[in-house]
Amino acid sequence: NPIEHKAFSFLSKKWSGVVFKNYDIIKELAEKTTTKTGFSVNAYINTKQYEIGRKPTEGFMQTMPVVFNDYLPKWNYKFEY
């Protein structure tokens, strides 16, 4: 998500030096993050339990616009629309 990636630098500035004692602190600081151009963050805490090691279906992989990089594909990817 290109918008999400652009938010990281602003979130990092807001979170600098803060001890994360719980998820509510992270959520509150994220929601206070804004830019001069009017960008703001809406945050929520997802409490859903996800199954570990679950593989995506073939249909999902064919319909999602995700392109994984050859170098470290678990961490490097982009969305092509």
N, CA, C and O atoms as CSV, one atom per row, in Angstrom:
chain,resi,resn,atom,element,x,y,z
A,1,ASN,N,N,0.843,-1.171,0.000
A,1,ASN,CA,C,0.000,0.000,0.000
A,1,ASN,C,C,0.892,1.239,0.000
A,1,ASN,O,O,1.560,1.500,1.001
A,2,PRO,N,N,0.927,2.001,-1.073
A,2,PRO,CA,C,1.811,3.165,-1.159
A,2,PRO,C,C,1.541,4.213,-0.089
A,2,PRO,O,O,2.479,4.826,0.421
A,3,ILE,N,N,0.293,4.425,0.255
A,3,ILE,CA,C,-0.038,5.411,1.283
A,3,ILE,C,C,0.508,4.968,2.628
A,3,ILE,O,O,1.059,5.771,3.382
A,4,GLU,N,N,0.351,3.694,2.922
A,4,GLU,CA,C,0.840,3.150,4.189
A,4,GLU,C,C,2.346,3.366,4.329
A,4,GLU,O,O,2.820,3.755,5.396
A,5,HIS,N,N,3.094,3.119,3.263
A,5,HIS,CA,C,4.543,3.282,3.319
A,5,HIS,C,C,4.934,4.742,3.533
A,5,HIS,O,O,5.929,5.017,4.204
A,6,LYS,N,N,4.185,5.666,2.986
A,6,LYS,CA,C,4.483,7.083,3.176
A,6,LYS,C,C,4.221,7.522,4.614
A,6,LYS,O,O,4.788,8.516,5.069
A,7,ALA,N,N,3.383,6.804,5.321
A,7,ALA,CA,C,3.053,7.160,6.701
A,7,ALA,C,C,4.154,6.786,7.682
A,7,ALA,O,O,4.238,7.368,8.763
A,8,PHE,N,N,4.994,5.828,7.325
A,8,PHE,CA,C,5.977,5.313,8.278
A,8,PHE,C,C,6.915,6.384,8.830
A,8,PHE,O,O,7.208,6.372,10.025
A,9,SER,N,N,7.392,7.303,8.002
A,9,SER,CA,C,8.322,8.322,8.505
A,9,SER,C,C,7.644,9.235,9.520
A,9,SER,O,O,8.262,9.636,10.506
A,10,PHE,N,N,6.388,9.562,9.285
A,10,PHE,CA,C,5.665,10.422,10.216
A,10,PHE,C,C,5.345,9.681,11.516
A,10,PHE,O,O,5.417,10.256,12.603
A,11,LEU,N,N,4.994,8.411,11.392
A,11,LEU,CA,C,4.741,7.606,12.588
A,11,LEU,C,C,6.018,7.449,13.408
A,11,LEU,O,O,5.976,7.524,14.636
A,12,SER,N,N,7.137,7.233,12.751
A,12,SER,CA,C,8.413,7.076,13.454
A,12,SER,C,C,8.760,8.322,14.255
A,12,SER,O,O,9.254,8.226,15.378
A,13,LYS,N,N,8.502,9.489,13.679
A,13,LYS,CA,C,8.760,10.741,14.397
A,13,LYS,C,C,7.863,10.850,15.627
A,13,LYS,O,O,8.319,11.250,16.698
A,14,LYS,N,N,6.602,10.499,15.474
A,14,LYS,CA,C,5.647,10.602,16.580
A,14,LYS,C,C,6.000,9.614,17.693
A,14,LYS,O,O,5.819,9.913,18.874
A,15,TRP,N,N,6.504,8.436,17.314
A,15,TRP,CA,C,6.799,7.380,18.285
A,15,TRP,C,C,8.198,7.476,18.882
A,15,TRP,O,O,8.525,6.713,19.790
A,16,SER,N,N,9.021,8.384,18.400
A,16,SER,CA,C,10.409,8.476,18.835
A,16,SER,C,C,10.512,8.665,20.350
A,16,SER,O,O,9.922,9.587,20.913
A,17,GLY,N,N,11.259,7.789,20.991
A,17,GLY,CA,C,11.502,7.884,22.427
A,17,GLY,C,C,10.378,7.399,23.315
A,17,GLY,O,O,10.483,7.499,24.537
A,18,VAL,N,N,9.311,6.880,22.743
A,18,VAL,CA,C,8.156,6.429,23.529
A,18,VAL,C,C,8.298,4.944,23.856
A,18,VAL,O,O,8.655,4.140,22.994
A,19,VAL,N,N,8.018,4.596,25.094
A,19,VAL,CA,C,8.005,3.190,25.502
A,19,VAL,C,C,6.595,2.658,25.268
A,19,VAL,O,O,5.625,3.192,25.805
A,20,PHE,N,N,6.489,1.616,24.474
A,20,PHE,CA,C,5.189,1.031,24.167
A,20,PHE,C,C,4.815,0.024,25.249
A,20,PHE,O,O,5.223,-1.136,25.199
A,21,LYS,N,N,4.043,0.476,26.218
A,21,LYS,CA,C,3.623,-0.413,27.308
A,21,LYS,C,C,2.399,-1.225,26.928
A,21,LYS,O,O,2.160,-2.294,27.489
A,22,ASN,N,N,1.623,-0.722,25.976
A,22,ASN,CA,C,0.439,-1.455,25.519
A,22,ASN,C,C,0.036,-0.948,24.130
A,22,ASN,O,O,0.550,0.062,23.649
A,23,TYR,N,N,-0.876,-1.659,23.510
A,23,TYR,CA,C,-1.315,-1.311,22.158
A,23,TYR,C,C,-2.069,0.011,22.109
A,23,TYR,O,O,-2.048,0.698,21.087
A,24,ASP,N,N,-2.731,0.373,23.192
A,24,ASP,CA,C,-3.500,1.619,23.201
A,24,ASP,C,C,-2.598,2.842,23.019
A,24,ASP,O,O,-3.000,3.819,22.387
A,25,ILE,N,N,-1.385,2.793,23.567
A,25,ILE,CA,C,-0.442,3.902,23.396
A,25,ILE,C,C,-0.072,4.048,21.923
A,25,ILE,O,O,-0.030,5.159,21.393
A,26,ILE,N,N,0.193,2.935,21.275
A,26,ILE,CA,C,0.545,2.953,19.856
A,26,ILE,C,C,-0.609,3.515,19.034
A,26,ILE,O,O,-0.401,4.356,18.159
A,27,LYS,N,N,-1.819,3.053,19.312
A,27,LYS,CA,C,-3.007,3.503,18.582
A,27,LYS,C,C,-3.222,5.002,18.779
A,27,LYS,O,O,-3.477,5.726,17.817
A,28,GLU,N,N,-3.121,5.462,20.016
A,28,GLU,CA,C,-3.348,6.870,20.321
A,28,GLU,C,C,-2.337,7.768,19.603
A,28,GLU,O,O,-2.712,8.784,19.018
A,29,LEU,N,N,-1.066,7.394,19.648
A,29,LEU,CA,C,-0.047,8.201,18.974
A,29,LEU,C,C,-0.210,8.165,17.456
A,29,LEU,O,O,0.007,9.172,16.783
A,30,ALA,N,N,-0.589,7.016,16.921
A,30,ALA,CA,C,-0.813,6.916,15.478
A,30,ALA,C,C,-1.938,7.854,15.053
A,30,ALA,O,O,-1.828,8.536,14.034
A,31,GLU,N,N,-3.004,7.892,15.821
A,31,GLU,CA,C,-4.151,8.743,15.472
A,31,GLU,C,C,-3.834,10.227,15.611
A,31,GLU,O,O,-4.516,11.057,15.011
A,32,LYS,N,N,-2.820,10.574,16.383
A,32,LYS,CA,C,-2.408,11.972,16.525
A,32,LYS,C,C,-1.434,12.399,15.429
A,32,LYS,O,O,-1.048,13.566,15.365
A,33,THR,N,N,-1.038,11.472,14.577
A,33,THR,CA,C,-0.077,11.756,13.519
A,33,THR,C,C,-0.759,12.484,12.363
A,33,THR,O,O,-1.758,12.011,11.820
A,34,THR,N,N,-0.207,13.637,11.996
A,34,THR,CA,C,-0.722,14.425,10.871
A,34,THR,C,C,0.456,15.029,10.105
A,34,THR,O,O,1.594,15.004,10.574
A,35,THR,N,N,0.171,15.565,8.937
A,35,THR,CA,C,1.181,16.277,8.151
A,35,THR,C,C,0.662,17.664,7.809
A,35,THR,O,O,-0.511,17.971,8.023
A,36,LYS,N,N,1.541,18.491,7.279
A,36,LYS,CA,C,1.150,19.846,6.874
A,36,LYS,C,C,0.127,19.832,5.748
A,36,LYS,O,O,-0.664,20.765,5.610
A,37,THR,N,N,0.141,18.770,4.941
A,37,THR,CA,C,-0.784,18.690,3.808
A,37,THR,C,C,-2.140,18.111,4.187
A,37,THR,O,O,-3.023,17.996,3.337
A,38,GLY,N,N,-2.316,17.743,5.466
A,38,GLY,CA,C,-3.613,17.256,5.914
A,38,GLY,C,C,-3.741,15.756,6.056
A,38,GLY,O,O,-4.819,15.252,6.372
A,39,PHE,N,N,-2.651,15.032,5.825
A,39,PHE,CA,C,-2.685,13.577,6.002
A,39,PHE,C,C,-2.925,13.255,7.468
A,39,PHE,O,O,-2.317,13.865,8.348
A,40,SER,N,N,-3.809,12.301,7.734
A,40,SER,CA,C,-4.050,11.863,9.107
A,40,SER,C,C,-4.199,10.343,9.122
A,40,SER,O,O,-4.402,9.716,8.083
A,41,VAL,N,N,-4.097,9.774,10.294
A,41,VAL,CA,C,-4.123,8.324,10.450
A,41,VAL,C,C,-5.363,7.902,11.218
A,41,VAL,O,O,-5.679,8.474,12.262
A,42,ASN,N,N,-6.058,6.913,10.707
A,42,ASN,CA,C,-7.128,6.246,11.441
A,42,ASN,C,C,-6.581,4.886,11.846
A,42,ASN,O,O,-6.065,4.150,11.005
A,43,ALA,N,N,-6.688,4.550,13.118
A,43,ALA,CA,C,-6.114,3.294,13.596
A,43,ALA,C,C,-7.142,2.500,14.383
A,43,ALA,O,O,-8.035,3.064,15.015
A,44,TYR,N,N,-7.001,1.196,14.335
A,44,TYR,CA,C,-7.809,0.324,15.169
A,44,TYR,C,C,-6.966,-0.879,15.557
A,44,TYR,O,O,-6.007,-1.223,14.865
A,45,ILE,N,N,-7.317,-1.504,16.642
A,45,ILE,CA,C,-6.587,-2.671,17.126
A,45,ILE,C,C,-7.329,-3.920,16.676
A,45,ILE,O,O,-8.484,-4.134,17.042
A,46,ASN,N,N,-6.666,-4.726,15.894
A,46,ASN,CA,C,-7.237,-5.972,15.389
A,46,ASN,C,C,-6.900,-7.081,16.377
A,46,ASN,O,O,-5.728,-7.401,16.572
A,47,THR,N,N,-7.897,-7.658,16.989
A,47,THR,CA,C,-7.666,-8.710,17.988
A,47,THR,C,C,-7.868,-10.110,17.426
A,47,THR,O,O,-7.845,-11.091,18.168
A,48,LYS,N,N,-8.064,-10.202,16.116
A,48,LYS,CA,C,-8.284,-11.502,15.488
A,48,LYS,C,C,-7.035,-12.374,15.616
A,48,LYS,O,O,-5.917,-11.882,15.466
A,49,GLN,N,N,-7.219,-13.650,15.891
A,49,GLN,CA,C,-6.122,-14.618,15.941
A,49,GLN,C,C,-5.939,-15.209,14.548
A,49,GLN,O,O,-6.889,-15.739,13.971
A,50,TYR,N,N,-4.739,-15.124,14.008
A,50,TYR,CA,C,-4.460,-15.647,12.677
A,50,TYR,C,C,-3.702,-16.965,12.779
A,50,TYR,O,O,-2.824,-17.134,13.625
A,51,GLU,N,N,-4.055,-17.878,11.910
A,51,GLU,CA,C,-3.415,-19.190,11.878
A,51,GLU,C,C,-1.981,-19.056,11.362
A,51,GLU,O,O,-1.742,-18.427,10.332
A,52,ILE,N,N,-1.044,-19.644,12.075
A,52,ILE,CA,C,0.366,-19.582,11.697
A,52,ILE,C,C,0.652,-20.575,10.576
A,52,ILE,O,O,0.171,-21.708,10.605
A,53,GLY,N,N,1.427,-20.151,9.599
A,53,GLY,CA,C,1.862,-21.038,8.529
A,53,GLY,C,C,0.837,-21.301,7.444
A,53,GLY,O,O,1.067,-22.137,6.570
A,54,ARG,N,N,-0.269,-20.616,7.481
A,54,ARG,CA,C,-1.308,-20.823,6.471
A,54,ARG,C,C,-0.846,-20.261,5.130
A,54,ARG,O,O,-0.370,-19.127,5.060
A,55,LYS,N,N,-0.980,-21.033,4.090
A,55,LYS,CA,C,-0.563,-20.630,2.749
A,55,LYS,C,C,-1.741,-20.013,1.999
A,55,LYS,O,O,-2.876,-20.459,2.166
A,56,PRO,N,N,-1.488,-18.990,1.174
A,56,PRO,CA,C,-2.572,-18.390,0.389
A,56,PRO,C,C,-3.032,-19.341,-0.712
A,56,PRO,O,O,-2.258,-20.159,-1.209
A,57,THR,N,N,-4.284,-19.219,-1.078
A,57,THR,CA,C,-4.815,-20.043,-2.162
A,57,THR,C,C,-4.256,-19.550,-3.495
A,57,THR,O,O,-3.807,-18.409,-3.602
A,58,GLU,N,N,-4.286,-20.401,-4.491
A,58,GLU,CA,C,-3.790,-20.025,-5.818
A,58,GLU,C,C,-4.626,-18.880,-6.400
A,58,GLU,O,O,-4.087,-17.974,-7.035
A,59,GLY,N,N,-5.933,-18.926,-6.181
A,59,GLY,CA,C,-6.800,-17.860,-6.670
A,59,GLY,C,C,-6.460,-16.514,-6.060
A,59,GLY,O,O,-6.487,-15.492,-6.746
A,60,PHE,N,N,-6.144,-16.508,-4.790
A,60,PHE,CA,C,-5.762,-15.270,-4.109
A,60,PHE,C,C,-4.483,-14.706,-4.720
A,60,PHE,O,O,-4.398,-13.512,-5.007
A,61,MET,N,N,-3.500,-15.563,-4.914
A,61,MET,CA,C,-2.218,-15.107,-5.447
A,61,MET,C,C,-2.357,-14.569,-6.874
A,61,MET,O,O,-1.620,-13.664,-7.266
A,62,GLN,N,N,-3.291,-15.116,-7.647
A,62,GLN,CA,C,-3.467,-14.658,-9.027
A,62,GLN,C,C,-4.246,-13.355,-9.110
A,62,GLN,O,O,-4.065,-12.600,-10.066
A,63,THR,N,N,-5.104,-13.069,-8.143
A,63,THR,CA,C,-5.919,-11.858,-8.197
A,63,THR,C,C,-5.313,-10.690,-7.430
A,63,THR,O,O,-5.687,-9.542,-7.672
A,64,MET,N,N,-4.394,-10.950,-6.520
A,64,MET,CA,C,-3.770,-9.870,-5.756
A,64,MET,C,C,-2.657,-9.236,-6.577
A,64,MET,O,O,-1.872,-9.944,-7.209
A,65,PRO,N,N,-2.582,-7.910,-6.574
A,65,PRO,CA,C,-1.555,-7.235,-7.369
A,65,PRO,C,C,-0.211,-7.140,-6.639
A,65,PRO,O,O,0.460,-6.111,-6.722
A,66,VAL,N,N,0.185,-8.189,-5.933
A,66,VAL,CA,C,1.426,-8.179,-5.168
A,66,VAL,C,C,2.548,-8.778,-6.008
A,66,VAL,O,O,2.416,-9.869,-6.561
A,67,VAL,N,N,3.656,-8.043,-6.092
A,67,VAL,CA,C,4.837,-8.533,-6.801
A,67,VAL,C,C,5.963,-8.628,-5.779
A,67,VAL,O,O,6.359,-7.626,-5.184
A,68,PHE,N,N,6.476,-9.844,-5.579
A,68,PHE,CA,C,7.534,-10.064,-4.607
A,68,PHE,C,C,8.893,-9.894,-5.271
A,68,PHE,O,O,9.122,-10.403,-6.369
A,69,ASN,N,N,9.784,-9.185,-4.610
A,69,ASN,CA,C,11.122,-8.943,-5.105
A,69,ASN,C,C,11.940,-10.224,-5.066
A,69,ASN,O,O,11.727,-11.070,-4.198
A,70,ASP,N,N,12.878,-10.375,-6.001
A,70,ASP,CA,C,13.734,-11.562,-6.017
A,70,ASP,C,C,14.651,-11.615,-4.796
A,70,ASP,O,O,14.999,-12.698,-4.325
A,71,TYR,N,N,15.040,-10.451,-4.286
A,71,TYR,CA,C,15.921,-10.374,-3.132
A,71,TYR,C,C,15.068,-10.223,-1.872
A,71,TYR,O,O,14.357,-9.227,-1.734
A,72,LEU,N,N,15.120,-11.160,-0.977
A,72,LEU,CA,C,14.335,-11.169,0.265
A,72,LEU,C,C,12.837,-10.990,0.000
A,72,LEU,O,O,12.249,-10.020,0.476
A,73,PRO,N,N,12.221,-11.884,-0.734
A,73,PRO,CA,C,10.807,-11.715,-1.099
A,73,PRO,C,C,9.846,-11.701,0.085
A,73,PRO,O,O,8.730,-11.196,-0.046
A,74,LYS,N,N,10.243,-12.237,1.232
A,74,LYS,CA,C,9.353,-12.189,2.400
A,74,LYS,C,C,9.176,-10.759,2.901
A,74,LYS,O,O,8.157,-10.438,3.512
A,75,TRP,N,N,10.162,-9.901,2.646
A,75,TRP,CA,C,10.102,-8.539,3.165
A,75,TRP,C,C,9.977,-7.489,2.075
A,75,TRP,O,O,9.500,-6.385,2.340
A,76,ASN,N,N,10.394,-7.804,0.862
A,76,ASN,CA,C,10.372,-6.821,-0.219
A,76,ASN,C,C,9.289,-7.160,-1.230
A,76,ASN,O,O,9.356,-8.180,-1.916
A,77,TYR,N,N,8.299,-6.296,-1.309
A,77,TYR,CA,C,7.208,-6.507,-2.249
A,77,TYR,C,C,6.601,-5.160,-2.612
A,77,TYR,O,O,6.834,-4.157,-1.937
A,78,LYS,N,N,5.833,-5.151,-3.670
A,78,LYS,CA,C,5.112,-3.937,-4.052
A,78,LYS,C,C,3.769,-4.330,-4.638
A,78,LYS,O,O,3.564,-5.471,-5.051
A,79,PHE,N,N,2.864,-3.377,-4.668
A,79,PHE,CA,C,1.544,-3.585,-5.242
A,79,PHE,C,C,1.513,-2.920,-6.609
A,79,PHE,O,O,1.851,-1.743,-6.736
A,80,GLU,N,N,1.116,-3.657,-7.618
A,80,GLU,CA,C,0.986,-3.102,-8.960
A,80,GLU,C,C,-0.483,-3.112,-9.353
A,80,GLU,O,O,-1.108,-4.167,-9.458
A,81,TYR,N,N,-1.014,-1.933,-9.564
A,81,TYR,CA,C,-2.424,-1.805,-9.916
A,81,TYR,C,C,-2.575,-1.497,-11.370
A,81,TYR,O,O,-3.696,-1.352,-11.857
